[in-house]
Amino acid sequence: MRAGVFLAAYARRFEVTLAVLPVAEADPSPGVSDFVRQQARRVETLPLGALLHPHYRLIAGLRDPVERRAALARYARPRLYPYDAAAAGAMLRTRLGETRFDALHVERLYLAPLAGAGPAARHSILDLDEDDGATQRAIGSLHALNGEADAADAAVQEASKLDRLRRDFLPRFDLILLAAPGEAAALQEEFRDARIAVVANALRASGKAPVSPASAKSIDYLMVGNFGYYPNADGARFFCREVLPLIRQAGGPRHVGLVGQRPGEKVRALATLPDVAVHAGPADLVPFYADSAVAVVPVRAGGGSRIKILEAFAQGLPVVSTRIGAAGLEAADGRHLLIADGSEDFAAAALRLRRDPALAAALAAEGQALLERRYGFENAVAGILSLVDSLARI
């Protein structure tokens, strides 16, 4: 969604060529969507399988899974950087010919090595979105909290690789962008000569009437997310196994909906609990928002900011979030949403919103107003184009 905002913004000023490098060799290609066709003059999808780095290809060919995991741990690059940047850049230059671009925008740190290897551009922009190294360290701490020592060690190793990649490539860009002001300020302290700015996550208005919080809903607590992302899967388990029992003990409304992509075995298993339903990969989230009373964001690790909170604001739902879940957004506890950490406080906040319709409605209204004032699509587009204009003056 964030990349889509940049794509739409650039399309207002430039003829855009979109180059796509899949994140995994086995990822099925979704084709080119109508949205992309409307924004991009040309789309080039690179074949990751043909561009794997020779070292990574040798590791992937190891038959023993234990040996393969050990070799990947020793591999110097982050897991999303298995490609050969020189080969990928050469393929792009061949496909695009002698075109010289006004700007090259790279989305996420793991693609940063393509900037110097690909087509020439007058200016280069790197959207980190978040500090990936810090996020991985936080995920490592979460694994450790859950007693998953091997996964915790792997996350810490990944964080070190991401930090190294950032140190090597960030100074090569004319402009670096992040979603959260706090992360941008911390990175500016580390890279004092870099030009770093914030482009907040944004949401395009759906055109649908917002949902009004009310008691007659079949889903009391809705959690939306990609459950293939560990903090979301952990958040779902935390809410259902630690928060929900407290809500039951208090005699409160207790129907939970977990809605999103890639729920793994542990998330699917939550559907065996009373009053919990898991909905995998729905085509449309709006009906779930319409049938829900409260949006919950019980995530305990992460970086950047949560678009799922902006979506809930857009749909007129009150939100309960952990402090980490609400990080990066200018959302105030008690005005735009409720913030609660720990199972007891989270259960109390969720129950409060189910039992106090006036408070739920007030928070939902303030959340929607904040979205329109600060995180609207047009605000983001204007900010992006202003930053591009500032580069042109360099």
C-alpha positions as CSV (number, residue, x, y, z in Angstrom):
1,M,0.0,0.0,0.0
2,R,2.8,2.4,0.8
3,A,4.6,1.7,-2.5
4,G,1.3,2.3,-4.3
5,V,1.1,5.8,-2.8
6,F,4.6,6.6,-4.1
7,L,3.7,5.2,-7.5
8,A,0.5,7.3,-7.8
9,A,2.3,10.4,-6.7
10,Y,5.2,10.1,-9.2
11,A,2.7,9.4,-12.0
12,R,1.3,12.9,-11.6
13,R,4.7,14.4,-12.4
14,F,6.6,11.8,-14.5
15,E,6.3,9.0,-16.9
16,V,7.0,6.1,-14.6
17,T,8.8,2.8,-15.3
18,L,8.2,0.2,-12.6
19,A,10.7,-2.5,-12.1
20,V,9.7,-5.5,-9.9
21,L,12.1,-8.0,-8.3
22,P,10.1,-10.7,-6.5
23,V,11.1,-11.3,-2.9
24,A,11.2,-15.1,-3.3
25,E,11.9,-17.4,-6.2
26,A,8.7,-19.4,-5.6
27,D,6.4,-16.3,-5.4
28,P,3.7,-16.6,-8.0
29,S,3.5,-13.5,-10.2
30,P,0.2,-11.7,-9.6
31,G,0.3,-10.0,-13.0
32,V,-0.1,-6.3,-13.5
33,S,-3.1,-4.8,-11.7
34,D,-5.4,-2.2,-13.2
35,F,-4.0,0.3,-10.6
36,V,-0.4,-0.3,-11.8
37,R,-1.4,0.0,-15.5
38,Q,-3.0,3.3,-14.7
39,Q,0.1,4.7,-13.1
40,A,3.1,3.1,-14.8
41,R,4.0,3.7,-18.5
42,R,6.1,0.5,-18.4
43,V,6.4,-2.5,-16.1
44,E,9.5,-4.8,-16.0
45,T,9.4,-7.9,-13.8
46,L,12.8,-9.5,-13.3
47,P,13.2,-13.3,-12.9
48,L,14.6,-13.8,-9.4
49,G,15.5,-17.5,-10.2
50,A,17.8,-16.5,-13.0
51,L,19.4,-13.7,-10.9
52,L,20.3,-15.5,-7.6
53,H,23.8,-14.8,-6.3
54,P,26.1,-17.8,-6.9
55,H,26.8,-18.1,-3.2
56,Y,23.1,-18.2,-2.3
57,R,22.5,-20.7,-5.1
58,L,25.0,-23.1,-3.6
59,I,23.4,-22.7,-0.2
60,A,19.9,-23.3,-1.6
61,G,21.2,-26.5,-3.2
62,L,22.2,-28.1,0.1
63,R,19.9,-31.1,0.8
64,D,20.4,-31.3,4.5
65,P,18.1,-28.7,6.1
66,V,20.3,-28.3,9.2
67,E,23.3,-27.7,7.0
68,R,21.4,-25.3,4.9
69,R,20.1,-23.3,7.9
70,A,23.7,-23.1,9.2
71,A,25.0,-21.9,5.9
72,L,22.3,-19.3,5.6
73,A,23.3,-18.0,9.1
74,R,26.8,-17.6,7.9
75,Y,25.7,-15.9,4.6
76,A,26.6,-12.3,4.9
77,R,23.5,-10.9,3.3
78,P,19.9,-10.4,4.7
79,R,17.4,-13.1,3.6
80,L,15.7,-10.8,1.2
81,Y,18.9,-10.1,-0.6
82,P,19.6,-13.4,-2.4
83,Y,20.0,-11.8,-5.8
84,D,23.1,-10.7,-7.7
85,A,22.8,-7.0,-7.9
86,A,25.2,-6.6,-10.7
87,A,23.3,-9.2,-12.9
88,A,20.0,-7.6,-12.0
89,G,21.2,-4.2,-12.8
90,A,22.7,-5.3,-16.1
91,M,19.4,-7.0,-17.1
92,L,17.5,-3.8,-16.3
93,R,19.9,-1.6,-18.4
94,T,19.6,-4.0,-21.3
95,R,15.8,-3.9,-21.1
96,L,15.5,-0.1,-20.7
97,G,18.2,0.8,-23.2
98,E,19.7,4.3,-23.0
99,T,16.9,5.9,-21.0
100,R,18.2,8.3,-18.4
101,F,15.8,8.9,-15.6
102,D,15.1,12.0,-13.6
103,A,14.9,10.0,-10.4
104,L,15.3,6.4,-9.2
105,H,13.1,5.4,-6.3
106,V,14.0,2.2,-4.5
107,E,11.5,0.7,-2.2
108,R,13.0,-0.9,1.0
109,L,16.5,-1.5,2.1
110,Y,17.0,-4.9,0.6
111,L,16.7,-3.5,-2.9
112,A,19.2,-0.7,-2.2
113,P,22.1,-2.5,-4.0
114,L,20.2,-2.1,-7.3
115,A,20.6,1.7,-7.2
116,G,24.2,1.8,-8.4
117,A,23.9,-1.3,-10.7
118,G,20.8,-0.3,-12.6
119,P,19.9,2.5,-15.1
120,A,21.4,6.0,-14.6
121,A,19.3,8.6,-12.8
122,R,19.8,12.2,-11.9
123,H,18.7,11.6,-8.3
124,S,18.2,8.5,-6.1
125,I,15.6,8.0,-3.4
126,L,15.5,5.2,-0.9
127,D,12.3,4.6,1.0
128,L,13.3,2.5,4.0
129,D,9.7,2.7,5.4
130,E,11.1,1.5,8.7
131,D,14.5,0.8,10.4
132,D,14.7,-2.9,9.5
133,G,17.6,-3.7,11.8
134,A,15.8,-2.3,14.8
135,T,12.6,-4.1,13.9
136,Q,14.5,-7.4,13.6
137,R,16.0,-6.9,17.0
138,A,12.6,-6.2,18.5
139,I,11.3,-9.4,16.8
140,G,14.2,-11.3,18.3
141,S,13.2,-10.1,21.7
142,L,9.7,-11.2,21.1
143,H,10.9,-14.7,20.0
144,A,12.9,-14.8,23.2
145,L,9.9,-13.8,25.3
146,N,8.0,-16.7,23.7
147,G,10.8,-19.2,24.5
148,E,11.9,-19.5,20.8
149,A,15.7,-19.3,21.3
150,D,16.7,-20.4,17.8
151,A,14.4,-17.9,16.2
152,A,15.6,-15.2,18.5
153,D,19.2,-15.8,17.5
154,A,18.3,-15.8,13.8
155,A,16.5,-12.5,14.2
156,V,19.5,-10.9,15.9
157,Q,21.8,-12.2,13.1
158,E,19.4,-10.8,10.5
159,A,19.4,-7.4,12.3
160,S,23.3,-7.3,12.1
161,K,23.2,-8.1,8.4
162,L,20.6,-5.4,7.8
163,D,22.6,-2.8,9.8
164,R,25.6,-3.6,7.6
165,L,23.6,-3.2,4.4
166,R,22.3,0.1,5.7
167,R,25.8,1.4,6.5
168,D,27.1,0.4,3.1
169,F,24.3,1.8,0.9
170,L,22.4,4.5,2.7
171,P,25.1,7.2,2.1
172,R,24.8,6.6,-1.7
173,F,21.3,8.0,-1.9
174,D,20.3,11.6,-2.2
175,L,17.2,11.2,-0.1
176,I,16.1,8.6,2.5
177,L,12.5,8.3,3.6
178,L,10.8,6.7,6.7
179,A,7.3,6.5,7.9
180,A,7.8,7.3,11.6
181,P,9.3,10.6,12.8
182,G,11.1,8.9,15.7
183,E,12.9,6.5,13.5
184,A,13.8,9.3,11.1
185,A,15.3,11.4,13.9
186,A,17.3,8.4,15.2
187,L,18.7,7.6,11.8
188,Q,19.6,11.3,11.2
189,E,21.7,11.1,14.4
190,E,23.6,8.2,12.9
191,F,23.9,9.6,9.4
192,R,24.4,13.3,10.0
193,D,25.2,14.2,6.4
194,A,22.3,12.3,4.9
195,R,19.1,13.9,3.7
196,I,16.4,12.2,5.7
197,A,12.7,13.0,5.7
198,V,9.4,11.5,6.8
199,V,6.6,10.4,4.4
200,A,3.8,9.2,6.7
201,N,1.8,6.2,5.7
202,A,-1.5,7.3,4.1
203,L,-4.8,5.9,3.1
204,R,-6.9,6.8,0.1
205,A,-10.6,7.4,1.0
206,S,-12.7,4.4,-0.1
207,G,-15.8,6.5,-0.9
208,K,-17.8,4.2,1.4
209,A,-19.8,5.6,4.3
210,P,-17.9,5.0,7.6
211,V,-19.2,2.4,9.9
212,S,-20.8,3.6,13.2
213,P,-19.7,1.7,16.3
214,A,-22.8,-0.1,17.8
215,S,-23.5,-2.9,20.1
216,A,-25.3,-5.2,17.5
217,K,-22.2,-6.6,15.9
218,S,-21.3,-10.3,15.4
219,I,-17.6,-9.5,15.9
220,D,-16.7,-7.8,19.1
221,Y,-13.0,-7.5,18.5
222,L,-11.5,-7.5,15.0
223,M,-7.8,-7.9,14.3
224,V,-6.6,-7.4,10.7
225,G,-3.1,-8.2,9.4
226,N,-0.8,-10.3,7.4
227,F,-0.3,-13.2,9.8
228,G,2.8,-14.4,7.9
229,Y,4.5,-11.5,9.7
230,Y,5.6,-12.8,13.1
231,P,4.5,-9.8,15.2
232,N,1.0,-10.1,13.8
233,A,0.8,-13.8,14.5
234,D,2.2,-13.2,18.0
235,G,-0.4,-10.5,18.5
236,A,-3.2,-12.8,17.5
237,R,-2.1,-15.5,20.0
238,F,-1.5,-12.9,22.7
239,F,-5.0,-11.5,22.4
240,C,-6.8,-14.9,22.1
241,R,-4.8,-16.8,24.8
242,E,-4.0,-14.0,27.3
243,V,-6.4,-11.2,26.8
244,L,-9.6,-13.0,25.8
245,P,-9.8,-15.2,28.9
246,L,-9.8,-12.1,31.1
247,I,-12.7,-10.6,29.0
248,R,-14.6,-13.9,29.5
249,Q,-14.0,-13.8,33.3
250,A,-15.4,-10.2,33.3
251,G,-18.5,-11.4,31.5
252,G,-18.0,-9.1,28.5
253,P,-18.7,-9.5,24.8
254,R,-16.1,-11.9,23.5
255,H,-16.4,-12.8,19.8
256,V,-13.1,-12.4,18.0
257,G,-12.4,-12.2,14.3
258,L,-8.9,-12.7,13.0
259,V,-8.8,-11.6,9.3
260,G,-5.9,-11.5,6.9
261,Q,-3.4,-13.2,4.7
262,R,-1.2,-16.2,5.4
263,P,-2.4,-17.4,8.8
264,G,0.0,-20.2,9.8
265,E,-0.7,-23.3,11.8
266,K,-0.5,-21.6,15.2
267,V,-2.9,-18.8,14.1
268,R,-5.3,-21.3,12.5
269,A,-5.3,-23.3,15.7
270,L,-6.8,-20.3,17.5
271,A,-10.1,-21.0,15.7
272,T,-10.5,-24.0,18.0
273,L,-10.9,-21.7,20.9
274,P,-14.5,-20.6,21.9
275,D,-15.7,-17.5,20.1
276,V,-12.7,-17.1,17.8
277,A,-12.9,-17.2,14.0
278,V,-10.1,-17.1,11.6
279,H,-10.8,-15.7,8.1
280,A,-7.9,-16.3,5.7
281,G,-7.3,-14.1,2.7
282,P,-10.7,-12.5,2.2
283,A,-11.2,-10.5,-1.0
284,D,-12.8,-7.6,0.8
285,L,-12.2,-6.4,4.3
286,V,-15.1,-3.9,4.4
287,P,-17.8,-6.4,5.4
288,F,-15.7,-7.5,8.4
289,Y,-15.2,-3.9,9.5
290,A,-18.9,-3.3,9.0
291,D,-19.7,-6.3,11.3
292,S,-17.2,-5.4,14.0
293,A,-17.4,-3.2,17.1
294,V,-13.8,-2.6,18.0
295,A,-10.5,-2.9,16.1
296,V,-7.6,-4.4,18.2
297,V,-3.9,-4.0,17.4
298,P,-2.2,-6.2,20.0
299,V,1.2,-6.2,18.3
300,R,4.3,-6.3,20.6
301,A,7.1,-5.6,18.1
302,G,7.4,-3.8,14.8
303,G,8.6,-0.6,13.0
304,G,7.3,2.2,10.9
305,S,3.5,2.7,11.5
306,R,0.5,0.5,11.3
307,I,-1.7,1.0,8.2
308,K,-4.3,-1.3,9.9
309,I,-5.0,1.5,12.4
310,L,-5.6,4.0,9.6
311,E,-7.9,1.5,8.0
312,A,-9.9,1.2,11.2
313,F,-10.1,4.9,11.4
314,A,-11.3,5.1,7.9
315,Q,-14.1,2.5,8.6
316,G,-15.2,4.4,11.7
317,L,-14.1,1.8,14.3
318,P,-12.7,2.7,17.7
319,V,-9.2,1.2,18.2
320,V,-7.3,-0.4,21.1
321,S,-3.6,-0.8,20.5
322,T,-0.4,-1.5,22.3
323,R,2.0,1.4,22.5
324,I,4.2,-0.3,19.9
325,G,1.2,-0.8,17.7
326,A,0.4,2.9,17.7
327,A,4.0,4.0,17.3
328,G,4.8,6.3,14.4
329,L,1.3,7.8,14.4
330,E,0.2,11.1,15.9
331,A,-2.6,9.3,17.7
332,A,-3.2,10.3,21.3
333,D,-4.3,7.9,24.0
334,G,-7.9,8.7,25.1
335,R,-8.6,11.0,22.2
336,H,-8.1,9.0,19.0
337,L,-7.7,5.5,20.4
338,L,-7.0,3.7,23.6
339,I,-3.4,2.5,24.3
340,A,-2.9,-0.5,26.6
341,D,0.1,-2.8,27.2
342,G,-0.1,-6.1,29.1
343,S,-3.0,-8.5,29.1
344,E,-5.0,-7.0,32.0
345,D,-4.8,-3.4,30.7
346,F,-5.6,-4.5,27.1
347,A,-8.6,-6.5,28.3
348,A,-9.9,-3.6,30.4
349,A,-9.5,-1.2,27.5
350,A,-11.3,-3.5,25.0
351,L,-14.1,-4.1,27.5
352,R,-14.4,-0.4,28.1
353,L,-15.1,0.3,24.5
354,R,-17.7,-2.5,24.2
355,R,-19.5,-1.2,27.3
356,D,-19.3,2.5,26.6
357,P,-20.9,3.3,23.2
358,A,-20.4,7.0,23.7
359,L,-16.7,6.7,24.2
360,A,-16.4,4.3,21.3
361,A,-18.2,6.8,19.0
362,A,-16.1,9.7,20.2
363,L,-12.8,7.9,19.6
364,A,-14.0,6.7,16.2
365,A,-14.9,10.2,15.2
366,E,-11.6,11.7,16.3
367,G,-9.7,8.9,14.6
368,Q,-11.4,9.5,11.4
369,A,-10.8,13.3,11.7
370,L,-7.1,12.6,12.3
371,L,-6.9,10.4,9.2
372,E,-8.4,13.0,7.0
373,R,-6.3,15.8,8.5
374,R,-2.9,14.1,8.7
375,Y,-2.9,10.8,6.9
376,G,-5.0,11.3,3.8
377,F,-3.8,10.3,0.4
378,E,-3.6,13.8,-1.0
379,N,-1.5,14.9,1.9
380,A,1.0,12.2,1.2
381,V,1.1,12.9,-2.6
382,A,1.8,16.6,-1.9
383,G,4.6,15.8,0.5
384,I,6.2,13.4,-1.9
385,L,6.1,15.8,-4.8
386,S,7.5,18.6,-2.6
387,L,10.5,16.4,-1.6
388,V,11.1,15.7,-5.3
389,D,11.0,19.4,-6.1
390,S,13.6,20.0,-3.4
391,L,15.9,17.4,-5.0
392,A,15.6,19.1,-8.3
393,R,17.0,22.3,-6.7
394,I,20.1,20.6,-5.5
